[in-house]
Structure formats: C-alpha cells, structure tokens
Amino acid sequence: MERREFLTVGGATIADFGLRIADWPHATSGPTNPQSAIANPQSTQEPSLSPEVFARRLAGAQAELQRRKLDFLIATPSTNYEYLTGYNPGRSERLIAIVLPASGKPVVVCPSFEVERIKRHGAIADARGWEEQQNPYTLAKDVVRELKPRGNGVIALESTTTYGVYLALLEELGGWKFVDGAPVTERLRIIKAPEEVALIRRAIEITEAAIAATFAQLAAGVTERDVAQLLSRQMEQRGAPGGGLVQFGPSSALPHGGPAGPKLARESVVLIDCGCRVSGYESDITRTIWFGDSPAPEFKQVFNLLHDAQTAAMQLGKPLYTQCQEMDRAARKVISDGGYGRFFTHRLGHGLGMDGHEVPYLVEGNDTRLEPGMVFTIEPGIYQLGKFGVRIEDDCLMTDQGVEVLSHRPPKL
C-alpha cells in the first residue's frame, strides 16, 4: 500500500471499530502536532496513544488486507497485536487473539475472565470470552464464520504465532487457506507516523543522557556487569526501562559480547550499545570511547574511518530513490578503502520502532527503497579480535528531504 493510501484510510472514525480504552483523553489537534496524539507518555500500564491513532491503524490494516485480497488477519499477543490494539496482554497456554476482517468490526477472542482486562486496556470493544472447559479455537471459528458467513477464504496469520496455535486454527477452520501475515504488518509498521517518531525521539533523549551519565562514572576496576547495571539505573531514573551491552578492551571486538570481559583498565576501549523503551517505542545507540589520557593512534584512525562511513551513507540517502543495500555499500566502501573491510562483519543497520530490530534492514540484497517515515539505525563497526572493536550507531529518520539524524552524532577525534 502506498503511503498516501494509508493516510487516506486514516480518516476512519472511532465508532467504526467500537474503540474503548478506559479514561483515555481524546486528541483534538491535527496530525501536524504529533504530541496531540500522545496521552500520558510515561505510563507503563495504559496505552499512550489516542483512540484516533488506533482507528487509523485498524483502517490501514483492513485496506491492506483488501489490497492483497485477504479475508482476515489473526494475531495473538505480540508487537503486532499491540500495534493494532494498544495493549499486549502477553501469551500463555490460553488463547487470546484479535480477529480482524477485511471489512467490518474486529473481535478479540479471550478467556472469559480476561474480557474486562482486554476491553479496559485495549482498543477493541468487542471481546468474546471462552470458558476454561471449552475449546477456544471453536470460538475463533465461530467468529470467523459470523464475520464471513459464506464460503471459505484466506487468513493472514501474524508471523510470530506459535506453530501449535496455527495447527489448532487449521483444524477448526478446515478449507481456509493460511498465509504469512508479515507482508501486511510490515507494510503498516515500516512507515512511522509523527506521534511514533515523537516517542522514538524521547527514547533517544533518555538513552543519550543515560550513556553520558554512565561514562562520567567510569572508574578503573569496575566490571562490565557493574557498568551495565549502572546504565539501566540511569535509564530507570529518567523514566524508561532499558539497558544494553557494555564491553571493555578486547571484549569490544565481539559485536554482541559481554558481560564477561575483564575489569576496566585505563588506556582501553569502552563500548556501550543500548536503548530504552518509551510508551512502546525503542531507541538503539552505540558509543565507543577511549578510557584514559590519550587514545591510541589506531583507535583514532578506526573511529574516524567509521565516522566517515556513517557520513557517506547518510549523505547518500534520498527518499523514494535510495535502496537499503546502497546505504550498506556506501559505508562498506569507505571502510574497505581504508583497509579494514574484512573487519566490518555485519549489516549497516536495521529498522527501529516498537521492536529494537525490525524492517527495513540496510543490508546487501535488500532493494527496498527508503521512504519518508522510515526510521533506522546506521551503525558501521570494525572488530579486530584480540585488540579492540569500535562501533558508532545513530538513529535516523528518512524525511522528504533526506536523512535526519535523530540522535547526536559524536564528533571525529
């Protein structure tokens, strides 16, 4: 679905879906003010986005189903479930699922004792309960048959749904075809609305402040685990849960290492890769510093080379034109020309939103063109085993003009 189509279907009214979230204020301003769609952004219990947001999302999902000639989307608790309803009740052995038809009102199937919780916290008013002694998949079948009384069709199943749930649905809905729902949900989530970008910006602010506070308290003799715990506390004190990787010296040469490295010694590398979560939206930032009096010459050389590689990718990015793989190529060429190509061992970046890693991925082979509203990381790294590793990771937004860096890039050394 084209982005302009998503914005068009976004005009659906709340009544179309029977949205119901207890004590939610209604947004009154237009989309030019992203904060107007955010209510109580620090809350960890209630959704922080207004009902209008979820009306747009559900309408957008239905338009995408219609475009792909699909009859339903079924999703159990997951990030995609939360994206559509504003709440993630969590998975267990008891079935909870949203049944979203291509047209008509969505229904949530859940245990009877969970009906009030689902209605109170989520954006779907119609929650149908099943009793403990009943087969919940029979209720799911009844809902599907009610919403599409004649004939069979095609159901898009949310891509992280467990195999057991798939088999149980397949048994009850004989004759229906099930397909992967990822193309539907990925298309919806890959373009971030202004209110989503506002929450990501807030997560970035908290992360950067926590990193700075953590670096300021480094001392020789601390362990990676000590610093990781300090980092998490700094985020919590600023109102957001979070944390990340902390790696010292040779440990920094492992892209996903820690926390089992040596204690911190002076004149060595410290790498922190971390993020926090604000009202369901993530940040992801990596900073690498030299702990000591004077950075080693090769550390400066590697750091500045990575900075140049980042810049090359950022300057290349043009909306609706630049492919994801071209961003990776641009950064990789700078690093290869500098003599360190074999030490850049992972993709350039990944999408960022409700999941820390999501589409689009900036990697060779991905010809997806970057569109306005896509949020992603640019994080080149050089990792020399037995010596040290350096990674610089910043969070970026594709705009109508080009790449906007949402985080604050460190200067060259």
N, C-alpha and C positions, 0 to 999 in steps of 0.2 A: 504493500500500500504506500502510495506517495505521501510525503509529509503533509501536503496541502489537503489531502483527503482526510487525514487524521484530524486536522484542525477543524474541518467542516463537520465531521460527525461528532466532534466535541461539544456541539451545541445542545446535546440532549438534556432534558430537564431531570431533576432528581426523581420526580414522580414516575418516570419511565421505568425505574428499577426498584422503586419502593425503598430507597436508601434509608437506613436507620442506624444512627450511631448516637448513643446517649450523650446528652449535654454538649453536642458539637455546635459551635457557633457557625453561622453562615457567612461566607465571603461575600462582600458587596462590591469590591472593585474589580476592574477588568484584568486581563492577562498581562497588561503592561507592568503591573506591580506584583511580582512573584510572591512577596510576603503576604499578600491578601489571601492567598490560598493555603497559608500555613497557620494552624491553630495550635498553641501550646507546644512549640517545637522541642522543648526539653523533656516532655513527658515520655516515660517508658511504658506506660500502661495503655493509653489511648492512642489511636491514630492521630497524626499531627497534621494531616491534610484535610481540607474541607470536603464536604459531600460532593460538591461540583466536580472536584478532581476525579472522584471515582465514577461519577456518572459519565464523564468523558472517556475514562479508561474502558469501562464496560461497553460503551457505544463503539469505541475504537476496536475492541476485540470482536464485537459482532460484525462490524464492517469487514474486518479481516477474514473472519470465517466465511462470510458471504462471498468475498472476492476469490477465496480459494475453494469455493463450493463444498464447504464442510458444514455439517448439521449441528455439531456440538463441540464445545471444549469442556473436558472434565479435568479438574485439578484437585489433588489432595494438598494438605498443608505444605507449603513450600514458599520460596521467594515469589514465584509467580502467583500463587494463591494470595499472598499478602499484597502484591502489586494491584490485584483486581479488587480486593475487599478491604484493604487497610488493616488487616489483622492476620497473624499467623498463630492459630491455636495449638500447633505442634502435632506431630504424628505419633500414633500409638497403634496398638492392635485393633483399636476401634475406628471404624471408617468415618472420616469427615471428608466431604468433597463438595466442591461447587460444580453444579451442572449448568453451564451457560449455553443456551440455544443461540443459533444464528439470528433468530428474531424472537421476541418475547421476553418474559422476565426470568432472571436466573433464580435458581433454587440451591440452597445448601442442604445436603443430607448429613445428619449427625446423630449421635446418641441423644435420646430424649432428654437426659439430664443436662446436656450441653446446649440445648436450644437457646436458653436465655443468655448464656455467655456469648454465643455466636451472634445473636441479634444485638446485644449491647455493645460489643466491641467492633463488629464488622459492618460492612456497607450493604449487606443483603438482608432485607426484612423477612423474606420467605425461607425459614429454616424448618425442615421436616425431620422429626425425630423418629428413631427406631428404638425398640425396647431391647434389653440385653438378650432376651431369649430368641430374638428374631434374626433373620439373615439380612444384614444391611444392604447387600447388593440387590436383593429383591426390591427394596425401596428405591434404590437408584434406577433400576429397570422401570419401575412404575412411573417415576418422574420423567424419564426419557420418553416413555410411551404417552404420557399426558401431554408433553410439550410437542411431540411429533406423533400423532395418533395413527397415521397411515404409513405403512411401509417401513423399510429399514433405510439406513444411510451410512454416513461416515462420521466417526467421532475422533477428534484430535485429543490425544491423551497427553497431559503435561509430562514433559520429558524426564523428570526425576521420579515419576511414580514408580512404586516398587513393582517388581515382577509379580508378586503374589496378588496385589490389587488388580493388575492387568488381567491375570488369569481368571480371577473371580468375576470381573466385569464381563469378560469374554464368555464365560459360562452362562451368565444370566442373559446377556444380550446376543444370543446366537443369531447370526445373519447380519449383524452390524460389522462394518469394517473399522478397524482402529488404525490410526496413523500417528506418527510423532507430532506432538504439538509444538515442538521447538520453533519451527518457522513462524508460527503465529505469535508466540510470546516474545521471541527475539525481535521481531519487527516492531512490536509495540514498545518494547523497553529500550531499544537502541537509540531512539531519539528522546532526549531528556527535555521535559517541559521546564519553563522558567522556575517554578517552585521546586523542582527537583535539583536544579543547578544551585539554587539558593541554599538548600540543605547540604549539598556537597561542599559548597564554599565554607559553610560554618564548620563542617568536619575538618576541612583543611586548616582553618584558623586554629582550631584546638590542637590539631596534630603538630603544627609548626611551633606553637607555644610550648607544648609538652617536650618536643625534641630539644628546643633551646634550653629549657629549664633542666633537662636531664644532662645535656652536655656540660652545663655550668657546674654540675655537682660531681663530675667525674673525678676520681682520685685513684692513685696507684694502689693496687692490691685488691680492688673490688672484682667480683666475678661477673660474667655475662648475665647470670641469673639475677644477681643483685640489681644490675642496671635495668634489666627487663622489668623487674618488679617496680623499680622507681619510675620508669616510663609509664607503666599502667596507672600508677597512683597519680601521676601528673595529669593524665587524661581524665581520670575519675574526678579529680578536684575541679576540673573545668567543665564537668557536667556530661561527659561522654565515656562509655566503656570502650576500651581499646587496648592495644599493645602491639608487640611485634618482635622481630629478630634483633638481637644485639650480638655483634661479633667483633672480637679483638684480634689484632695481629694476623697470623697465618689463617685463623678461623674465617677471616673475612673473604678468603679465596673460595669458600664454598657458598654458592649462590643462595642456598637455603640451609645454611649450617646453624649451629648453636642449639641450646646454650650449654655447651660442654667444653668450651675452649679454655685457654689459660687465663690466669688473673691479669688484670690490666697492668701493663708496664709502660713507663714513659718512652717517648720516641717510637710510637707504634700507631697503627691504624685502628680507628673505631668506626664501625659501620652500623647504622641503625636503619632498619626497614620496618615501617609501622603505619598504623592507621587507626581511626576510631569510627564510631557509628553514631550519627545524629539522626534521630527520627527515621531510622531505617536506611540511611544513606551513608556510604563509606568514603573514606579518604585512603590514599596509599602513597606514601612518600619515603624516599630513601635519601639519607645524608651520610656522607663519609668524610671524616675529619682526621687530621693528624694530632695525636695527643702527645704534646711535648713542646720543645722550644723551637725547633726548626724542621719543617717537612723534608724528608729525603728527596733528592733531586728526581728520582724516578716516580715517586708518588706525585709530585707536582706535574711531571710530564704526562702521566696517565690521567690524572684528574682533568687537566686542561684539554687533553685529547677527547675525553668523554664529553666535556662541556661543548667542544666544537661539534661533536657528533650530534648531540642534542639540538644544537642550533641549526644544523643542516636539515634535520628532519622537520623542525618547527617552521623554518622558512619555506620549505617545500610545500607544506600542506595548503591546499586550495580546496574550498568546498565544492562538492559535486564533481570534482575532477581528479584529485589525487587518490590513488589506490592505497590501501593499507600496506601492501607489500612494498610499494615505492618508498614509504616512510622508512621501513626497515632497511631497504637498500641504501638509502641516502646516508643514514647513520653508520651502517656497516662499512661503507666505502671509506669514510673518514678514518675509521678505526683501522681498517686494513691498510690504507695508505700510510698510516702512522706506524705500521709494523706490528700491530697487536691483534690482527684479525682472528687468529686461532684461539685467542683468549676471550672472545665475545661469544659465549656459548648458548645464549637463549634469545628469544624473540625480543623485538624492541619494546613492545608494550601490549597493553590489553585494555579493554573497556572497563568502565568503572561506574557504579551506580548502587543499586541495592545489594549487589554482590561485589566483593572485592575484585574478582576476576569475572568478566563477562564479555560478550561481544561488543565491539569488534576487536579482533586480535591483529596487531601490527606485526605480521609475520610473512615470510616468503610463501607464495602460493595463495594468499588471500587477496583477490582482486576487488573486494568491496570498496566502493568509493566513499570517502568520508563526507558526511552530510552535516549541515548546521544542526546543532543539538547533540551531537555525539560527544561523549566525554571519555577520555582515555589517558593512559599513562605513556610517557616517553622515558624509558629507563635503560639506556645503554650501560653495559658493565664490562670490566676487564678483570679476569680472575687468574692469577698466577699461583698455582699450588706450591706450597712451601714458602711463599713470600707474602703476598697480600692480595686483596681484591678491592676494587673501587666500583661503586655504582652511584649514579645520580638519577633520581627518579622524581619527576614532576607530573602533576595532574593538569590536563589540558582540556579545553573545550573548542570544538570546531564552530566557528561563527560564520556569518555571511561574508566576512572579510578575510578570514583565515584562522590560524591557530591562536587562541588566547590561553596563556599560561595562568592557571588559577592559583597555583602555589607561587612562592617567591624563590626564584632560582638563586642558588648560591653564586657568588662571583668567581671568576677564574682566579687561580693562585698566582 
